[in-house]
C-alpha cells in the first residue's frame, strides 16, 4: 500500500486503505509505554491542532476515499467501516451543536421554549433519553478507567472544540474542496514530559475562541434577562422559567473554563507588544486584587 500523502490526516487515510486491501490490525497496549508523545500545552494551540485533524476528516469525507462509499467488496469489516465513517463525519456535528448552544439563550430572551408544549408522555420519553445519555457516560467512565474530573474536562473540551475548531474545519474543508482555497496552518507549540510548561498560562488570542466566548456571553445574558423577567412578572412565570434555565446553565457549565478565566477569577491582563514572531500575547497573572 505505502504511506499515502496529500492529506492532513494521512494516518487515517493510510490505515483505511490498508484495511481495504485486507490487512488486519491489533490493539497493543503494553504495561510499559512503548513511545512517548507530545501535545499542545495551552487551549489556543490545542484548538489549532484539533482544527487540523477535523479539516483532514472533512477532506476525506468529500473525497473518493470516503468510507461511506469506498472499499465495498474488499476485506473491510462492517464495524471497521462504521469506525472510519465516525472518524470523518464528526465535524458535521458542529452545526447542531452550535444550534443547541444558541437555542437556550434565544428562548430566554424571547420568552419561548425550545419545543412547544408537549404531553406528559412525551416529557417522560425526553427525560428517559436524557438519563440514558448520563448512564452511557457513567458506563464509559467505568470501562475506560478514568476519573470524573477527566471525563468532565473531556466533555467540556468536546463542546468547546465542537463549536470552534470543528465548525471552522467544516467551512474551510468546503472552501478547499469546492473552491480550491488552500488553508495555511499554524504550527502548534508542544511540550514534552521533561520540559517546563512556560506557556501553560499564556492565553494566545485566536479567532477560534470567538464562537465559544460568544455563546457563553449570550447564555449568561439570557439567564440574567430570564430571571429579571420572572421577578417582574410574578410567581406564575417561575415555573416555565426553570426549563429554559436548565438548558442555558447546562451550556454555561460546559463553557465554564472561559467563565472562570474571564469572570470568576481576578486577573491582571497586560498587553505586551514586544513578543516573538507569534504576535501579540495576552499575559495573565492570577491573584491580583486590583487593576491598573
ChimeraX commands (.cxc) that place a marker at each C-alpha (Angstrom):
marker #1 position 0.00,0.00,0.00 radius 0.5
marker #1 position 2.62,2.53,1.05 radius 0.5
marker #1 position 2.21,5.72,3.06 radius 0.5
marker #1 position -0.42,7.95,1.45 radius 0.5
marker #1 position 0.46,11.63,1.22 radius 0.5
marker #1 position -1.59,14.64,0.21 radius 0.5
marker #1 position -3.91,14.51,3.22 radius 0.5
marker #1 position -3.77,16.34,6.53 radius 0.5
marker #1 position -4.82,13.15,8.33 radius 0.5
marker #1 position -2.66,10.78,6.33 radius 0.5
marker #1 position -2.63,8.25,9.18 radius 0.5
marker #1 position -6.40,7.69,8.97 radius 0.5
marker #1 position -6.36,7.52,5.18 radius 0.5
marker #1 position -3.42,5.10,5.10 radius 0.5
marker #1 position -4.98,2.84,7.73 radius 0.5
marker #1 position -8.29,2.85,5.86 radius 0.5
marker #1 position -6.62,1.88,2.58 radius 0.5
marker #1 position -4.66,-0.90,4.30 radius 0.5
marker #1 position -7.83,-2.36,5.81 radius 0.5
marker #1 position -9.50,-2.16,2.41 radius 0.5
marker #1 position -6.62,-4.22,0.98 radius 0.5
marker #1 position -7.20,-6.96,3.53 radius 0.5
marker #1 position -4.64,-6.00,6.18 radius 0.5
marker #1 position -5.52,-6.72,9.80 radius 0.5
marker #1 position -4.57,-4.65,12.84 radius 0.5
marker #1 position -4.35,-5.43,16.54 radius 0.5
marker #1 position -4.59,-3.16,19.55 radius 0.5
marker #1 position -1.35,-3.28,21.54 radius 0.5
marker #1 position -1.19,-1.68,24.98 radius 0.5
marker #1 position 1.93,-2.82,26.88 radius 0.5
marker #1 position 2.27,-2.20,30.60 radius 0.5
marker #1 position 5.32,-0.05,29.98 radius 0.5
marker #1 position 4.67,2.79,27.49 radius 0.5
marker #1 position 6.38,1.93,24.23 radius 0.5
marker #1 position 6.51,5.53,22.99 radius 0.5
marker #1 position 6.21,8.99,24.44 radius 0.5
marker #1 position 4.40,11.75,22.63 radius 0.5
marker #1 position 3.90,15.46,22.98 radius 0.5
marker #1 position 0.79,17.60,22.89 radius 0.5
marker #1 position -0.15,21.31,22.74 radius 0.5
marker #1 position 0.19,22.90,26.16 radius 0.5
marker #1 position -2.45,25.64,26.03 radius 0.5
marker #1 position -6.03,25.97,24.83 radius 0.5
marker #1 position -5.31,28.05,21.73 radius 0.5
marker #1 position -2.66,25.69,20.38 radius 0.5
marker #1 position -4.82,22.68,21.16 radius 0.5
marker #1 position -7.74,24.15,19.24 radius 0.5
marker #1 position -5.48,24.72,16.24 radius 0.5
marker #1 position -4.36,21.09,16.43 radius 0.5
marker #1 position -7.98,19.92,16.61 radius 0.5
marker #1 position -8.78,22.19,13.64 radius 0.5
marker #1 position -6.07,20.44,11.63 radius 0.5
marker #1 position -7.42,16.97,12.45 radius 0.5
marker #1 position -11.02,17.97,11.76 radius 0.5
marker #1 position -10.10,19.54,8.42 radius 0.5
marker #1 position -8.37,16.33,7.40 radius 0.5
marker #1 position -11.53,14.39,8.24 radius 0.5
marker #1 position -13.64,16.77,6.13 radius 0.5
marker #1 position -11.24,16.32,3.21 radius 0.5
marker #1 position -11.60,12.53,3.39 radius 0.5
marker #1 position -15.38,12.85,3.73 radius 0.5
marker #1 position -15.57,14.86,0.49 radius 0.5
marker #1 position -13.07,12.71,-1.43 radius 0.5
marker #1 position -13.41,9.49,-3.39 radius 0.5
marker #1 position -11.84,7.62,-0.45 radius 0.5
marker #1 position -14.78,8.39,1.81 radius 0.5
marker #1 position -15.56,5.23,3.84 radius 0.5
marker #1 position -19.29,5.75,3.22 radius 0.5
marker #1 position -18.96,4.62,-0.41 radius 0.5
marker #1 position -15.37,3.46,-0.91 radius 0.5
marker #1 position -13.97,-0.04,-0.44 radius 0.5
marker #1 position -17.03,-2.26,-0.77 radius 0.5
marker #1 position -16.35,-5.84,-1.80 radius 0.5
marker #1 position -12.94,-5.93,-0.10 radius 0.5
marker #1 position -11.72,-7.09,3.28 radius 0.5
marker #1 position -13.11,-4.17,5.29 radius 0.5
marker #1 position -15.37,-5.38,8.10 radius 0.5
marker #1 position -18.69,-3.61,8.88 radius 0.5
marker #1 position -17.57,-2.39,12.31 radius 0.5
marker #1 position -14.29,-1.13,10.84 radius 0.5
marker #1 position -16.23,0.80,8.21 radius 0.5
marker #1 position -18.51,2.24,10.88 radius 0.5
marker #1 position -15.47,3.35,12.88 radius 0.5
marker #1 position -13.91,5.07,9.85 radius 0.5
marker #1 position -17.22,6.75,9.00 radius 0.5
marker #1 position -17.39,8.10,12.53 radius 0.5
marker #1 position -13.83,9.44,12.22 radius 0.5
marker #1 position -14.68,11.55,9.15 radius 0.5
marker #1 position -18.25,12.76,9.80 radius 0.5
marker #1 position -17.81,14.11,13.33 radius 0.5
marker #1 position -17.08,17.71,12.19 radius 0.5
marker #1 position -20.67,17.83,10.88 radius 0.5
marker #1 position -21.91,17.66,14.48 radius 0.5
marker #1 position -20.66,21.22,14.96 radius 0.5
marker #1 position -23.76,22.60,13.19 radius 0.5
marker #1 position -26.40,21.09,15.51 radius 0.5
marker #1 position -24.10,21.68,18.49 radius 0.5
marker #1 position -23.95,25.42,17.76 radius 0.5
marker #1 position -27.73,25.43,17.36 radius 0.5
marker #1 position -28.25,23.59,20.65 radius 0.5
marker #1 position -25.94,26.02,22.47 radius 0.5
marker #1 position -27.73,29.03,20.97 radius 0.5
marker #1 position -31.38,28.00,21.40 radius 0.5
marker #1 position -31.47,28.18,25.24 radius 0.5
marker #1 position -30.35,31.81,25.17 radius 0.5
marker #1 position -32.81,32.65,22.39 radius 0.5
marker #1 position -35.63,31.06,24.38 radius 0.5
marker #1 position -34.75,33.07,27.48 radius 0.5
marker #1 position -34.53,36.31,25.51 radius 0.5
marker #1 position -37.80,35.75,23.65 radius 0.5
marker #1 position -39.76,34.09,26.45 radius 0.5
marker #1 position -40.42,30.95,24.40 radius 0.5
marker #1 position -39.32,27.35,24.92 radius 0.5
marker #1 position -37.18,25.18,22.63 radius 0.5
marker #1 position -40.15,22.96,21.81 radius 0.5
marker #1 position -43.89,23.68,22.07 radius 0.5
marker #1 position -45.89,22.34,24.97 radius 0.5
marker #1 position -45.85,18.56,24.99 radius 0.5
marker #1 position -47.80,15.88,26.80 radius 0.5
marker #1 position -46.69,14.17,29.97 radius 0.5
marker #1 position -45.89,11.02,28.00 radius 0.5
marker #1 position -43.56,12.93,25.67 radius 0.5
marker #1 position -41.93,14.60,28.67 radius 0.5
marker #1 position -41.20,11.19,30.19 radius 0.5
marker #1 position -39.67,9.99,26.90 radius 0.5
marker #1 position -37.46,13.07,26.76 radius 0.5
marker #1 position -36.38,12.58,30.39 radius 0.5
marker #1 position -35.55,8.92,29.75 radius 0.5
marker #1 position -33.44,9.86,26.73 radius 0.5
marker #1 position -31.55,12.44,28.78 radius 0.5
marker #1 position -30.97,9.92,31.58 radius 0.5
marker #1 position -29.78,7.31,29.07 radius 0.5
marker #1 position -27.09,9.73,27.91 radius 0.5
marker #1 position -25.98,10.21,31.52 radius 0.5
marker #1 position -25.91,6.44,32.12 radius 0.5
marker #1 position -23.86,5.96,28.95 radius 0.5
marker #1 position -21.34,8.47,30.27 radius 0.5
marker #1 position -21.12,6.64,33.59 radius 0.5
marker #1 position -20.52,3.33,31.81 radius 0.5
marker #1 position -17.78,4.93,29.71 radius 0.5
marker #1 position -16.11,6.12,32.90 radius 0.5
marker #1 position -16.15,2.62,34.38 radius 0.5
marker #1 position -14.99,0.90,31.20 radius 0.5
marker #1 position -12.29,3.46,30.45 radius 0.5
marker #1 position -10.96,3.61,34.00 radius 0.5
marker #1 position -10.92,7.43,34.06 radius 0.5
marker #1 position -11.99,9.72,36.86 radius 0.5
marker #1 position -14.98,12.03,36.97 radius 0.5
marker #1 position -12.76,15.10,36.61 radius 0.5
marker #1 position -11.06,13.78,33.48 radius 0.5
marker #1 position -14.39,12.74,31.99 radius 0.5
marker #1 position -15.94,16.16,32.65 radius 0.5
marker #1 position -12.93,18.02,31.22 radius 0.5
marker #1 position -13.21,15.87,28.12 radius 0.5
marker #1 position -16.91,16.75,27.82 radius 0.5
marker #1 position -16.13,20.44,28.21 radius 0.5
marker #1 position -13.44,20.38,25.55 radius 0.5
marker #1 position -15.71,18.41,23.22 radius 0.5
marker #1 position -18.22,21.27,23.35 radius 0.5
marker #1 position -15.53,23.96,23.10 radius 0.5
marker #1 position -13.82,22.21,20.18 radius 0.5
marker #1 position -17.14,21.38,18.54 radius 0.5
marker #1 position -18.37,24.98,18.37 radius 0.5
marker #1 position -14.97,26.35,17.33 radius 0.5
marker #1 position -12.39,24.09,15.65 radius 0.5
marker #1 position -14.88,21.61,14.14 radius 0.5
marker #1 position -17.06,24.43,12.82 radius 0.5
marker #1 position -14.11,26.25,11.23 radius 0.5
marker #1 position -12.82,22.98,9.76 radius 0.5
marker #1 position -16.16,22.26,8.13 radius 0.5
marker #1 position -16.27,25.58,6.30 radius 0.5
marker #1 position -12.56,25.53,5.45 radius 0.5
marker #1 position -12.91,22.00,4.09 radius 0.5
marker #1 position -15.82,23.03,1.88 radius 0.5
marker #1 position -13.84,26.01,0.59 radius 0.5
marker #1 position -10.79,23.86,-0.09 radius 0.5
marker #1 position -12.63,21.05,-1.87 radius 0.5
marker #1 position -15.26,23.07,-3.74 radius 0.5
marker #1 position -13.42,26.34,-4.39 radius 0.5
marker #1 position -9.78,25.24,-4.22 radius 0.5
marker #1 position -8.92,27.66,-1.41 radius 0.5
marker #1 position -5.91,26.31,0.48 radius 0.5
marker #1 position -5.58,26.78,4.23 radius 0.5
marker #1 position -2.36,27.78,5.95 radius 0.5
marker #1 position -1.93,26.01,9.28 radius 0.5
marker #1 position -0.45,27.45,12.44 radius 0.5
marker #1 position 2.32,25.24,13.75 radius 0.5
marker #1 position 1.38,24.43,17.33 radius 0.5
marker #1 position 3.97,24.52,20.08 radius 0.5
marker #1 position 4.14,21.31,22.06 radius 0.5
marker #1 position 5.73,20.40,25.35 radius 0.5
marker #1 position 7.23,17.11,26.45 radius 0.5
marker #1 position 7.16,15.45,29.81 radius 0.5
marker #1 position 10.58,16.73,30.81 radius 0.5
marker #1 position 10.18,20.38,29.90 radius 0.5
marker #1 position 8.74,23.23,31.88 radius 0.5
marker #1 position 5.38,24.41,30.61 radius 0.5
marker #1 position 6.27,28.07,30.39 radius 0.5
marker #1 position 3.34,28.83,28.07 radius 0.5
marker #1 position 0.71,26.93,30.02 radius 0.5
marker #1 position -0.86,30.08,31.45 radius 0.5
marker #1 position -0.36,32.29,28.39 radius 0.5
marker #1 position -3.65,32.99,26.60 radius 0.5
marker #1 position -2.98,33.43,22.90 radius 0.5
marker #1 position -5.91,35.08,21.21 radius 0.5
marker #1 position -7.21,33.31,18.12 radius 0.5
marker #1 position -10.36,33.58,16.05 radius 0.5
marker #1 position -11.24,30.05,17.17 radius 0.5
marker #1 position -12.12,31.49,20.58 radius 0.5
marker #1 position -14.82,33.80,19.18 radius 0.5
marker #1 position -17.68,31.24,18.87 radius 0.5
marker #1 position -17.42,29.72,22.39 radius 0.5
marker #1 position -16.96,33.11,24.04 radius 0.5
marker #1 position -19.95,34.47,22.10 radius 0.5
marker #1 position -22.15,31.51,23.07 radius 0.5
marker #1 position -21.10,31.82,26.71 radius 0.5
marker #1 position -21.88,35.54,26.80 radius 0.5
marker #1 position -25.21,35.02,25.03 radius 0.5
marker #1 position -26.36,32.39,27.52 radius 0.5
marker #1 position -25.27,34.45,30.53 radius 0.5
marker #1 position -27.22,37.44,29.21 radius 0.5
marker #1 position -30.19,35.14,28.58 radius 0.5
marker #1 position -30.11,33.86,32.17 radius 0.5
marker #1 position -29.99,37.40,33.55 radius 0.5
marker #1 position -32.85,38.56,31.30 radius 0.5
marker #1 position -34.96,35.48,32.09 radius 0.5
marker #1 position -34.60,35.87,35.85 radius 0.5
marker #1 position -35.30,39.61,35.61 radius 0.5
marker #1 position -38.50,38.99,33.65 radius 0.5
marker #1 position -39.61,36.33,36.15 radius 0.5
marker #1 position -39.08,38.73,39.05 radius 0.5
marker #1 position -41.07,41.42,37.25 radius 0.5
marker #1 position -43.96,39.17,36.15 radius 0.5
marker #1 position -44.55,37.42,39.45 radius 0.5
marker #1 position -44.78,33.91,40.84 radius 0.5
marker #1 position -46.56,32.23,37.91 radius 0.5
marker #1 position -43.69,32.89,35.49 radius 0.5
marker #1 position -41.12,30.97,37.56 radius 0.5
marker #1 position -42.44,27.53,36.57 radius 0.5
marker #1 position -41.81,27.83,32.80 radius 0.5
marker #1 position -38.53,29.61,33.52 radius 0.5
marker #1 position -36.88,26.61,35.18 radius 0.5
marker #1 position -36.99,24.54,31.99 radius 0.5
marker #1 position -35.32,27.31,30.00 radius 0.5
marker #1 position -32.73,27.93,32.72 radius 0.5
marker #1 position -31.80,24.24,32.83 radius 0.5
marker #1 position -30.57,24.15,29.23 radius 0.5
marker #1 position -28.84,27.54,29.44 radius 0.5
marker #1 position -26.99,26.60,32.63 radius 0.5
marker #1 position -26.03,23.27,31.05 radius 0.5
marker #1 position -24.36,25.19,28.20 radius 0.5
marker #1 position -22.64,27.57,30.64 radius 0.5
marker #1 position -21.23,24.65,32.65 radius 0.5
marker #1 position -19.67,23.18,29.51 radius 0.5
marker #1 position -18.13,26.55,28.63 radius 0.5
marker #1 position -17.14,27.16,32.25 radius 0.5
marker #1 position -13.36,27.40,31.54 radius 0.5
marker #1 position -13.96,30.69,29.73 radius 0.5
marker #1 position -16.23,31.91,32.52 radius 0.5
marker #1 position -13.62,31.04,35.14 radius 0.5
marker #1 position -10.89,32.83,33.22 radius 0.5
marker #1 position -12.88,35.97,32.45 radius 0.5
marker #1 position -15.37,36.48,35.28 radius 0.5
marker #1 position -14.84,34.38,38.39 radius 0.5
marker #1 position -11.08,34.88,38.74 radius 0.5
marker #1 position -9.38,38.20,39.41 radius 0.5
marker #1 position -6.99,38.59,36.53 radius 0.5
marker #1 position -4.31,41.03,35.57 radius 0.5
marker #1 position -4.21,41.24,31.79 radius 0.5
marker #1 position -1.27,43.03,30.23 radius 0.5
marker #1 position -0.95,43.53,26.51 radius 0.5
marker #1 position 2.70,43.02,25.60 radius 0.5
marker #1 position 3.54,44.04,22.00 radius 0.5
marker #1 position 7.23,43.17,22.41 radius 0.5
marker #1 position 6.92,39.48,21.77 radius 0.5
marker #1 position 8.29,36.97,19.35 radius 0.5
marker #1 position 7.08,36.21,15.86 radius 0.5
marker #1 position 3.91,34.59,17.23 radius 0.5
marker #1 position 2.34,38.02,17.58 radius 0.5
marker #1 position 0.62,39.81,20.43 radius 0.5
marker #1 position 0.14,37.72,23.56 radius 0.5
marker #1 position -2.21,38.32,26.47 radius 0.5
marker #1 position -0.18,37.65,29.60 radius 0.5
marker #1 position -2.40,36.68,32.53 radius 0.5
marker #1 position -1.41,36.72,36.18 radius 0.5
marker #1 position -3.79,35.40,38.81 radius 0.5
marker #1 position -4.14,36.57,42.36 radius 0.5
marker #1 position -4.13,40.32,41.71 radius 0.5
marker #1 position -6.73,42.22,43.69 radius 0.5
marker #1 position -6.78,45.46,41.73 radius 0.5
marker #1 position -6.47,46.69,38.18 radius 0.5
marker #1 position -4.23,49.42,36.84 radius 0.5
marker link #1:1,2 radius 0.2
marker link #1:2,3 radius 0.2
marker link #1:3,4 radius 0.2
marker link #1:4,5 radius 0.2
marker link #1:5,6 radius 0.2
marker link #1:6,7 radius 0.2
marker link #1:7,8 radius 0.2
marker link #1:8,9 radius 0.2
marker link #1:9,10 radius 0.2
marker link #1:10,11 radius 0.2
marker link #1:11,12 radius 0.2
marker link #1:12,13 radius 0.2
marker link #1:13,14 radius 0.2
marker link #1:14,15 radius 0.2
marker link #1:15,16 radius 0.2
marker link #1:16,17 radius 0.2
marker link #1:17,18 radius 0.2
marker link #1:18,19 radius 0.2
marker link #1:19,20 radius 0.2
marker link #1:20,21 radius 0.2
marker link #1:21,22 radius 0.2
marker link #1:22,23 radius 0.2
marker link #1:23,24 radius 0.2
marker link #1:24,25 radius 0.2
marker link #1:25,26 radius 0.2
marker link #1:26,27 radius 0.2
marker link #1:27,28 radius 0.2
marker link #1:28,29 radius 0.2
marker link #1:29,30 radius 0.2
marker link #1:30,31 radius 0.2
marker link #1:31,32 radius 0.2
marker link #1:32,33 radius 0.2
marker link #1:33,34 radius 0.2
marker link #1:34,35 radius 0.2
marker link #1:35,36 radius 0.2
marker link #1:36,37 radius 0.2
marker link #1:37,38 radius 0.2
marker link #1:38,39 radius 0.2
marker link #1:39,40 radius 0.2
marker link #1:40,41 radius 0.2
marker link #1:41,42 radius 0.2
marker link #1:42,43 radius 0.2
marker link #1:43,44 radius 0.2
marker link #1:44,45 radius 0.2
marker link #1:45,46 radius 0.2
marker link #1:46,47 radius 0.2
marker link #1:47,48 radius 0.2
marker link #1:48,49 radius 0.2
marker link #1:49,50 radius 0.2
marker link #1:50,51 radius 0.2
marker link #1:51,52 radius 0.2
marker link #1:52,53 radius 0.2
marker link #1:53,54 radius 0.2
marker link #1:54,55 radius 0.2
marker link #1:55,56 radius 0.2
marker link #1:56,57 radius 0.2
marker link #1:57,58 radius 0.2
marker link #1:58,59 radius 0.2
marker link #1:59,60 radius 0.2
marker link #1:60,61 radius 0.2
marker link #1:61,62 radius 0.2
marker link #1:62,63 radius 0.2
marker link #1:63,64 radius 0.2
marker link #1:64,65 radius 0.2
marker link #1:65,66 radius 0.2
marker link #1:66,67 radius 0.2
marker link #1:67,68 radius 0.2
marker link #1:68,69 radius 0.2
marker link #1:69,70 radius 0.2
marker link #1:70,71 radius 0.2
marker link #1:71,72 radius 0.2
marker link #1:72,73 radius 0.2
marker link #1:73,74 radius 0.2
marker link #1:74,75 radius 0.2
marker link #1:75,76 radius 0.2
marker link #1:76,77 radius 0.2
marker link #1:77,78 radius 0.2
marker link #1:78,79 radius 0.2
marker link #1:79,80 radius 0.2
marker link #1:80,81 radius 0.2
marker link #1:81,82 radius 0.2
marker link #1:82,83 radius 0.2
marker link #1:83,84 radius 0.2
marker link #1:84,85 radius 0.2
marker link #1:85,86 radius 0.2
marker link #1:86,87 radius 0.2
marker link #1:87,88 radius 0.2
marker link #1:88,89 radius 0.2
marker link #1:89,90 radius 0.2
marker link #1:90,91 radius 0.2
marker link #1:91,92 radius 0.2
marker link #1:92,93 radius 0.2
marker link #1:93,94 radius 0.2
marker link #1:94,95 radius 0.2
marker link #1:95,96 radius 0.2
marker link #1:96,97 radius 0.2
marker link #1:97,98 radius 0.2
marker link #1:98,99 radius 0.2
marker link #1:99,100 radius 0.2
marker link #1:100,101 radius 0.2
marker link #1:101,102 radius 0.2
marker link #1:102,103 radius 0.2
marker link #1:103,104 radius 0.2
marker link #1:104,105 radius 0.2
marker link #1:105,106 radius 0.2
marker link #1:106,107 radius 0.2
marker link #1:107,108 radius 0.2
marker link #1:108,109 radius 0.2
marker link #1:109,110 radius 0.2
marker link #1:110,111 radius 0.2
marker link #1:111,112 radius 0.2
marker link #1:112,113 radius 0.2
marker link #1:113,114 radius 0.2
marker link #1:114,115 radius 0.2
marker link #1:115,116 radius 0.2
marker link #1:116,117 radius 0.2
marker link #1:117,118 radius 0.2
marker link #1:118,119 radius 0.2
marker link #1:119,120 radius 0.2
marker link #1:120,121 radius 0.2
marker link #1:121,122 radius 0.2
marker link #1:122,123 radius 0.2
marker link #1:123,124 radius 0.2
marker link #1:124,125 radius 0.2
marker link #1:125,126 radius 0.2
marker link #1:126,127 radius 0.2
marker link #1:127,128 radius 0.2
marker link #1:128,129 radius 0.2
marker link #1:129,130 radius 0.2
marker link #1:130,131 radius 0.2
marker link #1:131,132 radius 0.2
marker link #1:132,133 radius 0.2
marker link #1:133,134 radius 0.2
marker link #1:134,135 radius 0.2
marker link #1:135,136 radius 0.2
marker link #1:136,137 radius 0.2
marker link #1:137,138 radius 0.2
marker link #1:138,139 radius 0.2
marker link #1:139,140 radius 0.2
marker link #1:140,141 radius 0.2
marker link #1:141,142 radius 0.2
marker link #1:142,143 radius 0.2
marker link #1:143,144 radius 0.2
marker link #1:144,145 radius 0.2
marker link #1:145,146 radius 0.2
marker link #1:146,147 radius 0.2
marker link #1:147,148 radius 0.2
marker link #1:148,149 radius 0.2
marker link #1:149,150 radius 0.2
marker link #1:150,151 radius 0.2
marker link #1:151,152 radius 0.2
marker link #1:152,153 radius 0.2
marker link #1:153,154 radius 0.2
marker link #1:154,155 radius 0.2
marker link #1:155,156 radius 0.2
marker link #1:156,157 radius 0.2
marker link #1:157,158 radius 0.2
marker link #1:158,159 radius 0.2
marker link #1:159,160 radius 0.2
marker link #1:160,161 radius 0.2
marker link #1:161,162 radius 0.2
marker link #1:162,163 radius 0.2
marker link #1:163,164 radius 0.2
marker link #1:164,165 radius 0.2
marker link #1:165,166 radius 0.2
marker link #1:166,167 radius 0.2
marker link #1:167,168 radius 0.2
marker link #1:168,169 radius 0.2
marker link #1:169,170 radius 0.2
marker link #1:170,171 radius 0.2
marker link #1:171,172 radius 0.2
marker link #1:172,173 radius 0.2
marker link #1:173,174 radius 0.2
marker link #1:174,175 radius 0.2
marker link #1:175,176 radius 0.2
marker link #1:176,177 radius 0.2
marker link #1:177,178 radius 0.2
marker link #1:178,179 radius 0.2
marker link #1:179,180 radius 0.2
marker link #1:180,181 radius 0.2
marker link #1:181,182 radius 0.2
marker link #1:182,183 radius 0.2
marker link #1:183,184 radius 0.2
marker link #1:184,185 radius 0.2
marker link #1:185,186 radius 0.2
marker link #1:186,187 radius 0.2
marker link #1:187,188 radius 0.2
marker link #1:188,189 radius 0.2
marker link #1:189,190 radius 0.2
marker link #1:190,191 radius 0.2
marker link #1:191,192 radius 0.2
marker link #1:192,193 radius 0.2
marker link #1:193,194 radius 0.2
marker link #1:194,195 radius 0.2
marker link #1:195,196 radius 0.2
marker link #1:196,197 radius 0.2
marker link #1:197,198 radius 0.2
marker link #1:198,199 radius 0.2
marker link #1:199,200 radius 0.2
marker link #1:200,201 radius 0.2
marker link #1:201,202 radius 0.2
marker link #1:202,203 radius 0.2
marker link #1:203,204 radius 0.2
marker link #1:204,205 radius 0.2
marker link #1:205,206 radius 0.2
marker link #1:206,207 radius 0.2
marker link #1:207,208 radius 0.2
marker link #1:208,209 radius 0.2
marker link #1:209,210 radius 0.2
marker link #1:210,211 radius 0.2
marker link #1:211,212 radius 0.2
marker link #1:212,213 radius 0.2
marker link #1:213,214 radius 0.2
marker link #1:214,215 radius 0.2
marker link #1:215,216 radius 0.2
marker link #1:216,217 radius 0.2
marker link #1:217,218 radius 0.2
marker link #1:218,219 radius 0.2
marker link #1:219,220 radius 0.2
marker link #1:220,221 radius 0.2
marker link #1:221,222 radius 0.2
marker link #1:222,223 radius 0.2
marker link #1:223,224 radius 0.2
marker link #1:224,225 radius 0.2
marker link #1:225,226 radius 0.2
marker link #1:226,227 radius 0.2
marker link #1:227,228 radius 0.2
marker link #1:228,229 radius 0.2
marker link #1:229,230 radius 0.2
marker link #1:230,231 radius 0.2
marker link #1:231,232 radius 0.2
marker link #1:232,233 radius 0.2
marker link #1:233,234 radius 0.2
marker link #1:234,235 radius 0.2
marker link #1:235,236 radius 0.2
marker link #1:236,237 radius 0.2
marker link #1:237,238 radius 0.2
marker link #1:238,239 radius 0.2
marker link #1:239,240 radius 0.2
marker link #1:240,241 radius 0.2
marker link #1:241,242 radius 0.2
marker link #1:242,243 radius 0.2
marker link #1:243,244 radius 0.2
marker link #1:244,245 radius 0.2
marker link #1:245,246 radius 0.2
marker link #1:246,247 radius 0.2
marker link #1:247,248 radius 0.2
marker link #1:248,249 radius 0.2
marker link #1:249,250 radius 0.2
marker link #1:250,251 radius 0.2
marker link #1:251,252 radius 0.2
marker link #1:252,253 radius 0.2
marker link #1:253,254 radius 0.2
marker link #1:254,255 radius 0.2
marker link #1:255,256 radius 0.2
marker link #1:256,257 radius 0.2
marker link #1:257,258 radius 0.2
marker link #1:258,259 radius 0.2
marker link #1:259,260 radius 0.2
marker link #1:260,261 radius 0.2
marker link #1:261,262 radius 0.2
marker link #1:262,263 radius 0.2
marker link #1:263,264 radius 0.2
marker link #1:264,265 radius 0.2
marker link #1:265,266 radius 0.2
marker link #1:266,267 radius 0.2
marker link #1:267,268 radius 0.2
marker link #1:268,269 radius 0.2
marker link #1:269,270 radius 0.2
marker link #1:270,271 radius 0.2
marker link #1:271,272 radius 0.2
marker link #1:272,273 radius 0.2
marker link #1:273,274 radius 0.2
marker link #1:274,275 radius 0.2
marker link #1:275,276 radius 0.2
marker link #1:276,277 radius 0.2
marker link #1:277,278 radius 0.2
marker link #1:278,279 radius 0.2
marker link #1:279,280 radius 0.2
marker link #1:280,281 radius 0.2
marker link #1:281,282 radius 0.2
marker link #1:282,283 radius 0.2
marker link #1:283,284 radius 0.2
marker link #1:284,285 radius 0.2
marker link #1:285,286 radius 0.2
marker link #1:286,287 radius 0.2
marker link #1:287,288 radius 0.2
marker link #1:288,289 radius 0.2
marker link #1:289,290 radius 0.2
marker link #1:290,291 radius 0.2
marker link #1:291,292 radius 0.2
view
